[in-house]
Amino acid sequence: MSQLRSAQGTGRGCMSGLRAAMGNSQKKGPGHGEGGGPHSQPGTPGYKRSHGNNTANSKDVQGKSSAVNGTLPAGKSQDEPQGSGPAHSGTAGASCNLDAPCGALPPPLARLKNEGNMLFKNGQFGDALEKYTQAIDGCIEAGIDSPEDLCILYSNRAACYLKDGNSADCIQDCTRSLELRPFSLKPLLRRAMAYETLERYRKAYADYKTVLQIDNSVQAAQDSVHRITKMLIEQDGPDWREKLPEIPMVPLSAQQHRKDEPSAEILQARAARAEQEKARKAEARFTQMKQEGSDLVKSGQFQGAADKYSECLAIKPNECAIYTNRALCYLKLEGFAEAKRDCDSALQIEPNNKKAFYRRALAHKGLKDYLSASTDLQEVLQLDPNVLEAEQELEMVTRLLRESLLANSQGKFSLPKNT
């Protein structure tokens, strides 16, 4: 546990450094929005605007942000709002073209977005958040069908939340952004950082790995994956990968920095990983269905249990135990022919399986084939003379066999009655 606490402390230290590089901290000086929780939206109780008038803080943000600049394509940082137009001057706070067109947004909403971008660049994250919120609300109210523009607006507002230390709302906006445009790089990276801030390391790892599938040159994601891997090993042990959420396969159309075609070795490795993932999912599904079948047997729901075992056999058709388990269900349901067929399949896989012989004997008995039942019960006792149930059943089927033979013989030699 001490190692785990040490690892988590190290992770938090690294995250605090990364947040500092983005100008993001949990505590803000005067003039910065607190961005806390569900009431941080404009127009709701408890909302506080972030004016960002602290010049020293603004310079500090600009200076430290260089630590993550260049990790995204075209030399951009994940700090920078998406879709921001060029400023007329390189100095912070300089005027920019607030009426520049923005995708399919009408001019009033485009201006709100441009104002948000300018405020964000000046460190006024609370004010920027308000502008992005107004633009989002305007798009929704006007019924504007532009997923790309809405995706960018949600991503930009998420950046404001991240700057103000509001990780929960950042995650929510990033998720909305990704629903509109899956595999968008910036919302994925911002959501990963928010998850890591909240110490939800498995989800953070999954998002960072997805980022690297899109662009393997994102240094912030590379560093975070290495750091979180060590923490997950400490936390979850050698099977830590099995506890991860599913990491999606990024389509080639969404991948960047892939000028060269992948080599045959890389393609083979990808195919092998895909097969391993498929096998892992199948194994998990098999285990789940087997357990559910067992639970249904215990509660006397034999038809439901048989259905679960059938699903197991669709995944693993050579599992002897599943055939004998389903045979038991069929016996309880008086499906003697089906039970016999399952026992036949089990004995093809394991020729000396006692359960298969015993349950096939019961199926033969149900079908009134007492001679075959007797033969199978003798096989059971030959494999294990201590099976009391087999001894008792053998006595019963032997008696039934005699009665059957006697009845047949009497019927054979009886004279027809006069009519």
C-alpha positions as CSV (number, residue, x, y, z in Angstrom):
1,M,0.0,0.0,0.0
2,S,2.9,2.4,0.7
3,Q,4.2,1.8,-2.8
4,L,0.7,2.5,-4.2
5,R,0.4,5.7,-2.2
6,S,3.9,6.7,-3.4
7,A,3.0,6.0,-7.0
8,Q,-0.2,7.9,-6.7
9,G,1.6,10.8,-5.1
10,T,4.1,10.8,-8.0
11,G,1.2,10.8,-10.5
12,R,-0.5,13.7,-8.8
13,G,2.8,15.5,-8.7
14,C,3.2,15.0,-12.5
15,M,-0.4,16.1,-13.1
16,S,0.0,19.2,-11.1
17,G,3.1,20.1,-13.1
18,L,1.1,19.4,-16.3
19,R,-1.8,21.5,-15.1
20,A,0.6,24.3,-14.2
21,A,1.9,24.1,-17.7
22,M,-1.6,24.6,-19.0
23,G,-2.3,27.4,-16.5
24,N,-4.8,25.1,-14.8
25,S,-4.9,24.9,-11.0
26,Q,-7.5,24.1,-8.4
27,K,-7.1,27.4,-6.6
28,K,-7.2,30.7,-8.6
29,G,-6.1,34.1,-7.6
30,P,-8.4,37.1,-7.8
31,G,-10.0,37.6,-11.2
32,H,-10.0,33.9,-12.1
33,G,-13.2,31.9,-12.2
34,E,-13.6,29.1,-9.7
35,G,-15.6,27.0,-12.2
36,G,-17.1,24.8,-9.5
37,G,-19.5,22.0,-10.3
38,P,-22.9,22.0,-11.8
39,H,-23.7,25.6,-10.9
40,S,-20.8,27.1,-12.9
41,Q,-23.0,27.8,-15.9
42,P,-23.8,31.5,-16.7
43,G,-27.1,32.5,-15.3
44,T,-27.2,29.9,-12.6
45,P,-26.7,30.5,-8.8
46,G,-23.1,30.4,-7.7
47,Y,-21.7,31.2,-11.2
48,K,-18.6,33.4,-11.0
49,R,-17.1,35.0,-14.0
50,S,-13.3,34.8,-14.6
51,H,-12.1,38.2,-15.7
52,G,-8.4,37.2,-15.9
53,N,-7.2,40.8,-15.1
54,N,-4.2,39.6,-13.1
55,T,-1.4,40.5,-15.4
56,A,1.2,38.5,-13.5
57,N,-1.0,35.4,-13.6
58,S,-1.6,35.9,-17.3
59,K,2.1,36.1,-18.1
60,D,2.7,33.1,-15.9
61,V,0.2,31.1,-18.0
62,Q,1.7,32.2,-21.2
63,G,5.2,31.3,-20.1
64,K,4.4,27.9,-18.6
65,S,2.1,26.8,-21.5
66,S,5.2,26.4,-23.6
67,A,5.8,23.1,-21.8
68,V,3.0,21.5,-23.8
69,N,3.2,23.6,-26.9
70,G,4.0,21.6,-30.0
71,T,2.5,18.4,-28.8
72,L,-0.4,18.7,-31.3
73,P,-0.3,19.0,-35.1
74,A,0.9,22.3,-36.6
75,G,2.7,23.3,-33.5
76,K,-0.5,23.9,-31.5
77,S,-1.1,23.3,-27.8
78,Q,-4.1,21.6,-26.4
79,D,-4.6,24.9,-24.5
80,E,-5.5,26.8,-27.6
81,P,-9.3,26.9,-28.4
82,Q,-10.3,25.2,-31.6
83,G,-11.3,27.2,-34.6
84,S,-9.6,30.4,-33.4
85,G,-9.0,33.0,-36.1
86,P,-5.7,34.8,-36.5
87,A,-5.1,37.8,-34.3
88,H,-4.2,41.2,-35.7
89,S,-1.4,41.4,-33.2
90,G,0.9,38.9,-31.4
91,T,0.4,40.5,-28.0
92,A,-2.1,39.3,-25.5
93,G,-5.2,41.4,-25.3
94,A,-4.8,42.8,-28.8
95,S,-7.9,43.2,-30.9
96,C,-8.8,40.5,-33.4
97,N,-11.4,40.1,-36.1
98,L,-14.4,39.3,-34.0
99,D,-16.6,39.2,-37.1
100,A,-14.6,36.6,-38.9
101,P,-16.8,33.8,-40.3
102,C,-16.8,30.5,-38.3
103,G,-18.0,27.5,-40.3
104,A,-21.8,27.3,-40.6
105,L,-22.4,29.6,-37.6
106,P,-24.5,32.8,-38.4
107,P,-22.7,36.0,-37.7
108,P,-24.0,36.7,-34.2
109,L,-23.0,33.2,-33.0
110,A,-19.7,33.4,-34.9
111,R,-18.9,36.6,-33.0
112,L,-19.7,35.0,-29.7
113,K,-17.2,32.2,-30.5
114,N,-14.5,34.6,-31.7
115,E,-15.0,36.7,-28.5
116,G,-14.6,33.5,-26.5
117,N,-11.4,32.6,-28.3
118,M,-10.0,36.1,-27.6
119,L,-10.9,36.0,-23.9
120,F,-9.4,32.5,-23.6
121,K,-6.1,33.7,-25.1
122,N,-6.1,36.5,-22.6
123,G,-6.6,34.2,-19.7
124,Q,-10.1,35.3,-19.0
125,F,-11.4,31.7,-18.8
126,G,-14.7,32.4,-17.0
127,D,-15.7,35.1,-19.5
128,A,-14.7,32.8,-22.4
129,L,-16.8,30.1,-20.9
130,E,-19.8,32.4,-20.8
131,K,-19.3,33.3,-24.5
132,Y,-19.0,29.7,-25.6
133,T,-22.1,28.8,-23.5
134,Q,-24.1,31.6,-25.2
135,A,-23.0,30.3,-28.6
136,I,-23.9,26.7,-27.8
137,D,-27.3,27.7,-26.5
138,G,-27.9,29.9,-29.6
139,C,-27.0,26.9,-31.9
140,I,-29.4,24.6,-30.1
141,E,-32.3,27.2,-29.9
142,A,-31.8,28.0,-33.6
143,G,-31.7,24.3,-34.6
144,I,-28.4,24.8,-36.4
145,D,-27.3,21.4,-37.9
146,S,-23.6,21.8,-37.8
147,P,-22.0,19.0,-35.7
148,E,-18.5,20.3,-36.5
149,D,-19.2,23.8,-35.1
150,L,-20.9,22.4,-32.0
151,C,-18.1,19.9,-31.5
152,I,-15.6,22.8,-31.4
153,L,-17.7,24.9,-29.1
154,Y,-18.1,22.1,-26.5
155,S,-14.4,21.4,-26.8
156,N,-13.5,25.0,-26.2
157,R,-15.8,25.3,-23.2
158,A,-14.2,22.1,-21.9
159,A,-10.8,23.8,-22.1
160,C,-12.2,26.6,-19.9
161,Y,-13.5,24.1,-17.4
162,L,-10.1,22.4,-17.4
163,K,-8.3,25.7,-16.8
164,D,-10.5,26.4,-13.8
165,G,-10.1,23.0,-12.3
166,N,-13.7,21.9,-13.0
167,S,-12.8,18.4,-14.2
168,A,-16.3,16.9,-14.0
169,D,-17.8,19.5,-16.4
170,C,-14.8,19.3,-18.6
171,I,-15.4,15.5,-19.0
172,Q,-19.1,16.1,-19.8
173,D,-18.4,18.7,-22.5
174,C,-15.6,16.6,-24.0
175,T,-17.9,13.6,-24.2
176,R,-20.6,15.7,-26.0
177,S,-17.9,16.9,-28.4
178,L,-16.8,13.4,-29.2
179,E,-20.4,12.3,-29.7
180,L,-20.6,14.9,-32.4
181,R,-17.3,14.1,-34.0
182,P,-15.7,10.9,-32.8
183,F,-11.9,10.7,-32.5
184,S,-11.4,14.5,-32.3
185,L,-8.0,14.9,-30.8
186,K,-8.3,17.9,-28.5
187,P,-11.5,16.8,-26.6
188,L,-10.0,13.3,-26.2
189,L,-6.8,14.7,-24.7
190,R,-8.6,17.2,-22.5
191,R,-10.9,14.4,-21.2
192,A,-7.9,12.2,-20.5
193,M,-6.3,15.0,-18.4
194,A,-9.5,15.6,-16.5
195,Y,-9.9,11.9,-15.7
196,E,-6.3,11.8,-14.5
197,T,-7.0,14.8,-12.3
198,L,-9.9,12.9,-10.7
199,E,-7.6,9.9,-10.3
200,R,-9.8,7.8,-12.7
201,Y,-6.7,6.3,-14.1
202,R,-8.2,3.5,-16.2
203,K,-10.4,5.9,-18.2
204,A,-7.5,8.3,-18.5
205,Y,-5.3,5.6,-19.8
206,A,-7.9,4.5,-22.4
207,D,-8.3,8.1,-23.7
208,Y,-4.5,8.7,-23.8
209,K,-4.0,5.5,-25.8
210,T,-6.8,6.6,-28.2
211,V,-5.0,9.9,-28.7
212,L,-1.8,8.1,-29.6
213,Q,-3.7,6.0,-32.1
214,I,-4.8,9.2,-33.8
215,D,-1.4,11.0,-33.5
216,N,1.5,9.1,-32.0
217,S,3.6,12.3,-31.8
218,V,1.6,13.8,-28.9
219,Q,4.3,13.9,-26.2
220,A,1.9,14.7,-23.4
221,A,-0.1,11.6,-24.1
222,Q,3.1,9.5,-24.3
223,D,4.4,10.7,-21.0
224,S,1.0,10.2,-19.3
225,V,0.7,6.6,-20.6
226,H,4.1,5.7,-19.1
227,R,3.2,7.3,-15.8
228,I,-0.3,5.8,-15.5
229,T,0.9,2.4,-16.5
230,K,3.2,2.2,-13.5
231,M,0.4,3.4,-11.2
232,L,-2.1,0.8,-12.6
233,I,0.4,-2.0,-12.2
234,E,0.8,-1.0,-8.5
235,Q,-2.9,-0.6,-8.1
236,D,-4.3,-3.6,-10.0
237,G,-1.4,-6.0,-10.2
238,P,-0.2,-8.0,-13.2
239,D,-3.7,-8.4,-14.6
240,W,-4.2,-4.6,-14.8
241,R,-5.0,-4.6,-18.5
242,E,-8.1,-6.8,-17.9
243,K,-9.6,-4.1,-15.8
244,L,-9.3,-1.4,-18.4
245,P,-12.3,-0.1,-20.3
246,E,-12.4,-1.0,-24.0
247,I,-10.0,1.1,-26.1
248,P,-11.6,1.8,-29.5
249,M,-9.8,1.1,-32.7
250,V,-9.3,4.4,-34.5
251,P,-10.2,4.3,-38.2
252,L,-7.4,5.1,-40.6
253,S,-9.4,8.2,-41.8
254,A,-8.9,9.7,-38.3
255,Q,-5.3,8.9,-37.9
256,Q,-2.6,11.6,-38.4
257,H,1.2,11.5,-38.9
258,R,1.1,8.3,-41.0
259,K,2.9,9.3,-44.2
260,D,4.3,5.8,-44.8
261,E,2.3,2.7,-45.2
262,P,2.7,0.3,-42.2
263,S,5.1,-2.5,-42.7
264,A,4.0,-6.2,-42.9
265,E,5.3,-6.7,-39.4
266,I,3.2,-3.9,-38.0
267,L,0.1,-5.2,-39.8
268,Q,0.7,-8.7,-38.4
269,A,1.2,-7.3,-34.9
270,R,-2.1,-5.3,-35.2
271,A,-3.9,-8.4,-36.4
272,A,-2.5,-10.4,-33.6
273,R,-3.6,-7.8,-31.1
274,A,-7.1,-7.7,-32.6
275,E,-7.3,-11.5,-32.3
276,Q,-6.1,-11.4,-28.7
277,E,-8.7,-8.8,-27.9
278,K,-11.4,-10.8,-29.6
279,A,-10.3,-13.9,-27.7
280,R,-10.3,-12.0,-24.4
281,K,-13.9,-10.8,-25.0
282,A,-15.0,-14.3,-26.0
283,E,-13.5,-15.8,-22.9
284,A,-15.2,-13.2,-20.7
285,R,-18.5,-13.8,-22.4
286,F,-18.1,-17.6,-22.0
287,T,-17.3,-17.3,-18.3
288,Q,-20.3,-15.0,-17.8
289,M,-22.8,-17.3,-19.6
290,K,-21.4,-20.3,-17.8
291,Q,-21.9,-18.7,-14.4
292,E,-25.4,-17.5,-15.3
293,G,-26.3,-21.0,-16.4
294,S,-25.0,-22.4,-13.1
295,D,-27.1,-19.9,-11.2
296,L,-30.2,-20.8,-13.2
297,V,-29.7,-24.5,-12.5
298,K,-29.5,-23.8,-8.8
299,S,-32.8,-21.9,-8.9
300,G,-34.5,-24.7,-10.9
301,Q,-34.8,-22.7,-14.2
302,F,-33.5,-25.4,-16.4
303,Q,-34.7,-24.1,-19.8
304,G,-33.0,-20.8,-19.2
305,A,-29.9,-22.6,-18.0
306,A,-29.9,-24.7,-21.2
307,D,-30.1,-21.6,-23.3
308,K,-27.1,-20.1,-21.4
309,Y,-25.1,-23.3,-22.0
310,S,-26.0,-23.1,-25.7
311,E,-24.5,-19.6,-25.8
312,C,-21.3,-21.0,-24.2
313,L,-21.1,-23.8,-26.8
314,A,-21.4,-21.2,-29.6
315,I,-18.2,-19.6,-28.2
316,K,-16.4,-22.8,-27.3
317,P,-17.9,-25.9,-29.0
318,N,-15.4,-28.3,-27.5
319,E,-16.0,-27.8,-23.8
320,C,-17.0,-31.2,-22.4
321,A,-18.3,-29.8,-19.1
322,I,-20.8,-27.6,-20.9
323,Y,-22.3,-30.6,-22.8
324,T,-22.7,-32.5,-19.6
325,N,-24.2,-29.4,-17.9
326,R,-26.7,-28.9,-20.7
327,A,-27.5,-32.7,-20.6
328,L,-28.5,-32.3,-17.0
329,C,-30.9,-29.5,-17.9
330,Y,-32.4,-31.7,-20.7
331,L,-32.9,-34.6,-18.3
332,K,-34.7,-32.3,-15.9
333,L,-36.9,-31.1,-18.8
334,E,-37.4,-34.8,-19.9
335,G,-35.7,-34.1,-23.2
336,F,-34.0,-37.5,-23.1
337,A,-33.0,-37.6,-26.8
338,E,-31.3,-34.1,-26.5
339,A,-29.6,-35.2,-23.2
340,K,-28.3,-38.4,-24.9
341,R,-26.9,-36.4,-27.9
342,D,-25.1,-34.0,-25.5
343,C,-23.5,-36.9,-23.6
344,D,-22.4,-38.4,-26.9
345,S,-20.7,-35.2,-27.8
346,A,-19.0,-35.0,-24.4
347,L,-17.7,-38.6,-24.7
348,Q,-16.2,-37.8,-28.1
349,I,-14.2,-35.1,-26.3
350,E,-13.4,-37.0,-23.1
351,P,-14.0,-40.8,-23.7
352,N,-13.7,-41.6,-19.9
353,N,-16.0,-38.8,-18.5
354,K,-18.0,-40.3,-15.7
355,K,-20.7,-37.6,-15.7
356,A,-21.3,-38.2,-19.4
357,F,-21.7,-41.9,-19.0
358,Y,-24.0,-41.5,-16.0
359,R,-26.2,-38.9,-17.5
360,R,-26.4,-40.8,-20.8
361,A,-27.5,-43.8,-18.8
362,L,-30.3,-41.7,-17.3
363,A,-31.3,-40.5,-20.8
364,H,-31.4,-44.2,-22.0
365,K,-33.5,-45.0,-19.0
366,G,-35.9,-42.2,-19.9
367,L,-36.0,-43.6,-23.5
368,K,-36.7,-47.0,-22.0
369,D,-33.5,-48.4,-23.5
370,Y,-32.6,-50.3,-20.3
371,L,-29.9,-52.4,-21.9
372,S,-27.9,-49.3,-23.0
373,A,-28.5,-47.7,-19.6
374,S,-27.1,-50.8,-17.9
375,T,-24.0,-50.7,-20.1
376,D,-23.3,-47.0,-19.4
377,L,-23.8,-47.5,-15.6
378,Q,-21.3,-50.4,-15.7
379,E,-18.9,-48.1,-17.4
380,V,-19.3,-45.6,-14.6
381,L,-18.6,-48.2,-11.9
382,Q,-15.6,-49.5,-13.8
383,L,-14.2,-46.0,-13.8
384,D,-15.1,-45.4,-10.2
385,P,-16.6,-48.3,-8.1
386,N,-17.5,-45.8,-5.3
387,V,-20.3,-44.0,-7.2
388,L,-23.3,-45.0,-5.0
389,E,-25.8,-43.4,-7.4
390,A,-24.6,-45.5,-10.2
391,E,-25.0,-48.7,-8.2
392,Q,-28.5,-47.8,-7.2
393,E,-29.5,-46.9,-10.8
394,L,-27.9,-50.1,-12.1
395,E,-30.1,-52.1,-9.7
396,M,-33.2,-50.2,-10.9
397,V,-32.5,-50.5,-14.6
398,T,-31.6,-54.2,-14.2
399,R,-35.0,-54.8,-12.7
400,L,-36.7,-52.7,-15.4
401,L,-34.8,-54.7,-18.0
402,R,-36.0,-58.0,-16.6
403,E,-39.5,-56.8,-16.4
404,S,-39.3,-55.5,-20.0
405,L,-37.9,-58.8,-21.2
406,L,-40.5,-60.8,-19.3
407,A,-43.3,-58.6,-20.7
408,N,-41.9,-59.0,-24.2
409,S,-41.6,-62.8,-23.9
410,Q,-45.2,-63.1,-22.5
411,G,-46.5,-61.0,-25.4
412,K,-44.5,-63.1,-27.9
413,F,-45.8,-66.5,-26.7
414,S,-49.4,-65.5,-25.8
415,L,-52.1,-66.9,-28.0
416,P,-54.5,-64.5,-29.7
417,K,-57.9,-64.4,-28.2
418,N,-61.0,-65.7,-30.0
419,T,-63.2,-63.0,-31.4
